[in-house]
Amino acid sequence: MIKNDLEGNMTQQKKQQKIRIRIRGFDYRLVDQASMDIVETVKRSGTRAVGPIPMSTVIEKFSVNRSPHKDKKSAEQFELRTHKRVIDILDPNADTMDALKRVNLPSGVEITVSV
């Protein structure tokens, strides 16, 4: 009886598929807009979406000398922020996949899809 319960749980885990969408970009407004477009498209197709979950922002800081010869102690500082979001789509169907292919997303946003 315990063996049957374990087999039943394993088959339920195998049946449930998940698509994970990772969204990255430098402008948080574009990243949020893209994630909302994806969530609305998934909900319209009748599938459940979890997210968008905001991930930690990666901040890269650069310090550059203003001049190569004069004012050696004077420098400019720049930073580059990469904003990330994660969306999980639970039990996707063919309509969901077709709808996701047709979503128009803004430029400047990178999307990675993993099954």
Contacts in CASP RR format, 6 or more apart in sequence:
PFRMAT RR
TARGET T0000
AUTHOR 0000-0000-0000
METHOD contacts of the structure
MODEL  1
MIKNDLEGNMTQQKKQQKIRIRIRGFDYRLVDQASMDIVETVKRSGTRAV
GPIPMSTVIEKFSVNRSPHKDKKSAEQFELRTHKRVIDILDPNADTMDAL
KRVNLPSGVEITVSV
16 90 0 8 1.000
16 91 0 8 1.000
17 90 0 8 1.000
17 91 0 8 1.000
17 92 0 8 1.000
17 115 0 8 1.000
18 88 0 8 1.000
18 89 0 8 1.000
18 90 0 8 1.000
18 91 0 8 1.000
18 115 0 8 1.000
19 88 0 8 1.000
19 89 0 8 1.000
19 92 0 8 1.000
19 113 0 8 1.000
19 114 0 8 1.000
19 115 0 8 1.000
20 86 0 8 1.000
20 87 0 8 1.000
20 88 0 8 1.000
20 89 0 8 1.000
20 113 0 8 1.000
20 114 0 8 1.000
20 115 0 8 1.000
21 38 0 8 1.000
21 86 0 8 1.000
21 87 0 8 1.000
21 88 0 8 1.000
21 89 0 8 1.000
21 111 0 8 1.000
21 112 0 8 1.000
21 113 0 8 1.000
22 84 0 8 1.000
22 85 0 8 1.000
22 86 0 8 1.000
22 111 0 8 1.000
22 112 0 8 1.000
22 113 0 8 1.000
22 114 0 8 1.000
23 31 0 8 1.000
23 34 0 8 1.000
23 35 0 8 1.000
23 38 0 8 1.000
23 52 0 8 1.000
23 84 0 8 1.000
23 85 0 8 1.000
23 86 0 8 1.000
23 87 0 8 1.000
23 109 0 8 1.000
23 110 0 8 1.000
23 111 0 8 1.000
24 31 0 8 1.000
24 82 0 8 1.000
24 83 0 8 1.000
24 84 0 8 1.000
24 109 0 8 1.000
24 110 0 8 1.000
24 111 0 8 1.000
24 112 0 8 1.000
25 31 0 8 1.000
25 82 0 8 1.000
25 83 0 8 1.000
25 84 0 8 1.000
25 108 0 8 1.000
25 109 0 8 1.000
25 110 0 8 1.000
26 80 0 8 1.000
26 81 0 8 1.000
26 82 0 8 1.000
26 83 0 8 1.000
26 108 0 8 1.000
27 83 0 8 1.000
27 108 0 8 1.000
28 81 0 8 1.000
28 83 0 8 1.000
30 106 0 8 1.000
30 108 0 8 1.000
30 109 0 8 1.000
31 83 0 8 1.000
31 84 0 8 1.000
31 85 0 8 1.000
31 109 0 8 1.000
32 52 0 8 1.000
32 85 0 8 1.000
33 106 0 8 1.000
34 105 0 8 1.000
34 106 0 8 1.000
34 109 0 8 1.000
34 111 0 8 1.000
35 51 0 8 1.000
35 52 0 8 1.000
35 85 0 8 1.000
35 87 0 8 1.000
36 52 0 8 1.000
37 103 0 8 1.000
37 104 0 8 1.000
37 105 0 8 1.000
38 49 0 8 1.000
38 52 0 8 1.000
38 87 0 8 1.000
38 100 0 8 1.000
38 103 0 8 1.000
38 105 0 8 1.000
39 49 0 8 1.000
39 51 0 8 1.000
39 52 0 8 1.000
39 87 0 8 1.000
41 99 0 8 1.000
41 100 0 8 1.000
41 102 0 8 1.000
41 103 0 8 1.000
42 48 0 8 1.000
42 49 0 8 1.000
42 87 0 8 1.000
42 89 0 8 1.000
42 96 0 8 1.000
42 99 0 8 1.000
42 100 0 8 1.000
43 49 0 8 1.000
44 99 0 8 1.000
45 93 0 8 1.000
45 95 0 8 1.000
45 96 0 8 1.000
45 99 0 8 1.000
46 93 0 8 1.000
46 95 0 8 1.000
46 96 0 8 1.000
47 89 0 8 1.000
47 90 0 8 1.000
47 91 0 8 1.000
47 92 0 8 1.000
47 93 0 8 1.000
47 95 0 8 1.000
47 96 0 8 1.000
48 89 0 8 1.000
48 90 0 8 1.000
48 91 0 8 1.000
49 87 0 8 1.000
49 88 0 8 1.000
49 89 0 8 1.000
49 90 0 8 1.000
50 87 0 8 1.000
50 88 0 8 1.000
50 89 0 8 1.000
50 90 0 8 1.000
51 85 0 8 1.000
51 86 0 8 1.000
51 87 0 8 1.000
51 88 0 8 1.000
52 85 0 8 1.000
52 86 0 8 1.000
52 87 0 8 1.000
53 85 0 8 1.000
53 86 0 8 1.000
53 87 0 8 1.000
54 83 0 8 1.000
54 84 0 8 1.000
54 85 0 8 1.000
55 84 0 8 1.000
55 85 0 8 1.000
55 86 0 8 1.000
56 84 0 8 1.000
57 81 0 8 1.000
57 82 0 8 1.000
57 83 0 8 1.000
57 84 0 8 1.000
58 81 0 8 1.000
58 82 0 8 1.000
58 84 0 8 1.000
59 79 0 8 1.000
59 80 0 8 1.000
59 81 0 8 1.000
59 82 0 8 1.000
60 79 0 8 1.000
60 80 0 8 1.000
60 81 0 8 1.000
60 82 0 8 1.000
61 77 0 8 1.000
61 78 0 8 1.000
61 79 0 8 1.000
62 77 0 8 1.000
62 78 0 8 1.000
62 79 0 8 1.000
62 80 0 8 1.000
63 75 0 8 1.000
63 76 0 8 1.000
63 77 0 8 1.000
63 78 0 8 1.000
64 75 0 8 1.000
64 76 0 8 1.000
64 77 0 8 1.000
64 78 0 8 1.000
65 72 0 8 1.000
65 74 0 8 1.000
65 75 0 8 1.000
66 74 0 8 1.000
66 75 0 8 1.000
66 76 0 8 1.000
67 74 0 8 1.000
89 96 0 8 1.000
100 113 0 8 1.000
105 111 0 8 1.000
END
